[in-house]
Amino acid sequence: MLPDNKPIILNLPADMGEVEIYAIHDLHYGNRQFNLNKWKRLKEEILSSPNRFCVMVGDMMEMAIPGSKSDTFYQTVPPDAQKEWIAYEMGELSDRIIAVVSGNHEHNRATKICGLYPLYDACCWAKIQDKYRENYAVVDIGVGKRSKNDDRQFRYVGFLTHKARDLKGWSTVDTLEGFDFMVYGHDHDPKEHARGHLIYDGKNKMLRTKSIETVNAGSFLEYGDYAARAAYRPPSEKLYKIVLCPRSMENKLIRTVGFYV
């Protein structure tokens, strides 16, 4: 597998215009609360337009093992079948997937305990193993072109990881420079929280600010099982996508969109 710090470069057709990137994570396929219809609706929406892509940021499978919070005996299918199903779904989306990052359900269970890499295996079966990163991924996406006489594309750079800090005074995004967006998951709490950075422009001798769009798209689980027993808050059904919308040499735009399917 490729190292985490090797960026994933994607140059899209210059005439594509706006590009939508759907944040996908925390499917937990194999969990009894997995919402299959929600997943089918989202996949259909992505495939319905050529300018729609996605990033997959961990916990795609339940991977319950003895000793984990998940109930080993009540998985809907065993781990090997979970991997096969995810591989099939990835295969149908293979030309829309920009990057895949492992989550704690894959790593802390299959990898750490058993030495296996089920999400990487699924990527290999779907023939997108070059899109897999174990811990985090950096994506560099070329969109549109700067002007009629300039074939250079606008570049949008994203940081993808399964688990991140998002505290009031400090966030994982505060460790990043040169990025336009970050996607993370893990806590099943959909939200978007842009973070501003102060940047000193030494060339022009001025101080400016830059915002990094930060998105957590929630989960695909319905309420029940250990979440209900622990009295957790029922998860919101909201999802998020990031829209890259180049306009001109001086105007590289980006926005987040919350939606329901």
C-alpha positions in Angstrom: 0.0 0.0 0.0 1.1 3.6 -0.6 2.4 5.8 2.3 0.0 8.3 3.9 2.1 11.3 2.9 1.9 10.5 -0.8 -0.7 12.9 -2.2 -3.5 11.8 -4.4 -3.5 14.0 -7.5 -6.7 14.3 -9.5 -7.0 16.6 -12.6 -10.6 16.9 -13.8 -11.7 18.0 -17.2 -11.4 21.8 -17.5 -15.0 22.1 -18.9 -16.6 20.2 -15.9 -17.3 23.4 -14.0 -18.4 22.9 -10.4 -17.4 19.7 -8.7 -19.2 18.1 -5.8 -17.4 15.9 -3.3 -19.5 13.8 -1.0 -18.1 12.9 2.4 -18.8 9.2 3.2 -17.8 7.4 6.4 -19.2 5.4 9.3 -21.4 3.1 7.2 -20.8 0.3 9.7 -22.0 -2.3 7.2 -22.7 -5.5 9.3 -24.3 -3.5 12.1 -28.1 -4.2 12.6 -28.7 -0.5 12.5 -27.0 0.1 9.2 -29.5 2.1 7.0 -29.2 0.4 3.6 -31.9 2.6 2.0 -30.0 5.7 2.9 -26.8 4.3 1.4 -28.6 3.3 -1.8 -30.2 6.8 -2.2 -26.8 8.5 -1.7 -25.0 6.2 -4.1 -27.7 6.8 -6.7 -27.4 10.6 -6.2 -23.6 10.4 -6.7 -23.9 8.4 -9.9 -26.6 10.6 -11.4 -24.2 13.4 -12.4 -20.7 13.2 -13.9 -19.4 16.1 -11.6 -20.1 14.2 -8.4 -17.3 12.4 -6.6 -16.7 11.0 -3.0 -14.2 10.4 -0.4 -14.5 7.4 2.0 -13.1 8.1 5.5 -13.3 5.0 7.6 -15.6 2.7 9.5 -17.1 1.4 6.3 -17.5 -2.1 8.0 -18.6 -3.1 11.5 -15.9 -5.7 12.0 -17.2 -6.8 15.5 -14.7 -9.0 17.3 -14.8 -10.5 20.9 -14.2 -7.7 23.4 -15.3 -4.8 21.2 -18.3 -2.6 21.9 -20.2 -4.1 19.0 -22.1 -7.4 19.5 -20.2 -10.2 17.7 -23.2 -12.5 17.7 -25.6 -10.0 16.1 -23.7 -8.8 13.1 -25.9 -9.2 10.1 -23.1 -10.8 8.1 -19.6 -12.0 9.2 -16.4 -9.9 8.6 -15.4 -11.6 5.3 -18.9 -10.9 3.8 -18.7 -7.3 5.0 -15.4 -6.9 3.1 -16.9 -8.5 -0.1 -20.0 -6.2 0.1 -17.9 -3.0 0.5 -15.6 -4.1 -2.4 -18.7 -4.5 -4.6 -20.1 -1.1 -3.6 -16.7 0.5 -4.2 -16.5 -1.2 -7.6 -19.7 0.5 -8.7 -18.3 3.9 -7.6 -14.7 3.2 -8.6 -14.4 6.1 -11.1 -16.0 8.5 -8.5 -13.9 7.6 -5.5 -11.1 10.1 -4.9 -9.6 8.6 -1.7 -10.2 5.9 0.9 -8.9 6.1 4.5 -9.2 3.3 7.2 -11.2 3.9 10.4 -10.9 2.5 13.9 -13.4 -0.3 13.2 -11.1 -1.6 10.5 -7.8 -0.8 12.1 -8.3 -1.3 15.8 -10.0 -4.6 15.2 -8.9 -6.3 12.0 -5.5 -4.7 11.7 -4.3 -4.2 15.3 -5.7 -7.5 16.6 -5.5 -9.8 13.5 -2.9 -8.2 11.2 -5.5 -7.8 8.4 -6.4 -4.8 6.2 -10.0 -5.4 5.1 -10.6 -1.9 3.7 -7.3 -2.1 1.7 -8.4 -5.6 0.4 -11.7 -4.2 -0.7 -9.9 -1.4 -2.6 -7.7 -4.0 -4.3 -10.8 -6.0 -5.4 -12.4 -2.8 -6.7 -9.1 -1.9 -8.5 -8.6 1.4 -6.6 -5.8 0.3 -4.3 -3.9 3.5 -5.3 -6.6 5.5 -3.6 -6.1 3.9 -0.2 -4.2 5.4 2.7 -4.1 3.8 6.1 -4.2 6.8 8.5 -4.8 10.0 6.5 -4.9 11.2 2.9 -4.0 14.4 1.1 -5.9 15.1 -2.1 -4.9 17.7 -4.6 -7.7 18.3 -7.1 -7.5 20.3 -10.3 -10.8 22.0 -11.4 -11.6 24.2 -14.3 -8.9 26.6 -15.7 -7.8 30.0 -14.7 -8.8 31.8 -17.9 -9.4 31.3 -21.6 -5.7 31.9 -22.3 -4.3 30.0 -19.2 -4.7 26.2 -19.1 -3.5 26.0 -15.5 -6.3 24.6 -13.2 -7.5 25.9 -9.9 -6.1 23.6 -7.2 -8.1 22.5 -4.2 -6.2 20.6 -1.5 -8.0 18.5 1.2 -6.9 16.5 4.3 -8.9 13.4 5.1 -8.7 11.4 8.4 -11.2 9.3 10.3 -10.8 10.7 13.7 -10.1 14.4 14.6 -10.2 16.8 17.4 -12.8 19.6 17.1 -12.6 21.5 20.4 -13.6 25.1 21.0 -10.0 26.4 21.4 -8.1 23.8 19.3 -8.8 21.5 16.4 -6.8 19.1 14.3 -7.3 21.5 11.4 -5.1 23.9 13.3 -2.1 21.7 12.5 -2.7 22.2 8.7 -1.3 24.7 6.3 -2.0 25.0 2.6 -5.3 23.2 2.7 -8.7 24.2 1.5 -10.8 21.6 3.3 -10.7 18.8 5.8 -13.1 15.8 6.2 -13.4 13.6 9.2 -15.9 11.4 11.0 -15.9 8.9 13.9 -18.3 10.6 16.4 -21.5 10.2 14.2 -22.3 13.9 14.8 -22.8 15.7 11.4 -21.5 19.2 11.3 -19.5 21.8 9.4 -17.1 24.1 11.2 -14.9 26.3 9.1 -11.7 27.3 10.9 -9.8 30.5 10.1 -6.0 30.8 10.0 -3.8 33.9 10.1 -1.2 33.9 7.4 1.6 36.4 6.9 2.3 37.1 3.2 6.0 37.9 3.2 6.1 38.7 -0.5 3.5 41.4 -0.2 4.2 42.3 3.5 0.7 41.9 4.7 -1.3 39.7 7.1 -4.4 37.9 5.7 -6.8 35.2 6.8 -7.6 31.9 5.2 -10.5 29.6 6.2 -10.3 25.8 5.9 -13.7 24.2 5.4 -14.1 21.4 7.9 -16.8 18.7 7.5 -18.1 15.7 9.5 -20.9 14.0 7.6 -22.3 11.8 10.4 -23.1 8.1 10.1 -25.4 5.6 8.3 -26.7 4.1 11.5 -30.3 4.2 12.9 -30.8 4.5 16.6 -30.5 1.3 18.6 -28.3 -1.4 20.3 -25.4 -0.1 22.5 -26.0 3.5 21.5 -29.5 3.3 22.9 -28.4 1.3 25.9 -25.8 4.0 26.7 -28.4 6.7 26.2 -26.5 8.4 23.4 -28.3 11.1 21.4 -30.0 9.7 18.3 -27.9 10.5 15.3 -28.9 13.2 12.9 -29.7 12.0 9.3 -27.9 15.0 7.8 -25.0 14.5 5.3 -22.5 16.9 3.8 -20.8 17.6 0.5 -18.1 20.0 -0.5 -18.6 22.0 -3.7 -15.6 23.3 -5.6 -16.6 26.2 -7.8 -13.8 28.0 -9.7 -14.8 31.4 -11.2 -11.8 33.4 -12.4 -8.1 34.0 -11.8 -8.9 35.9 -8.6 -11.9 33.9 -7.4 -11.4 30.3 -6.3 -14.6 29.5 -4.4 -15.5 26.6 -2.1 -18.6 25.9 0.0 -20.2 23.2 2.1 -23.7 21.9 1.6 -25.7 20.0 4.1 -28.5 17.8 2.8 -30.7 14.8 3.4 -31.4 11.8 1.2 
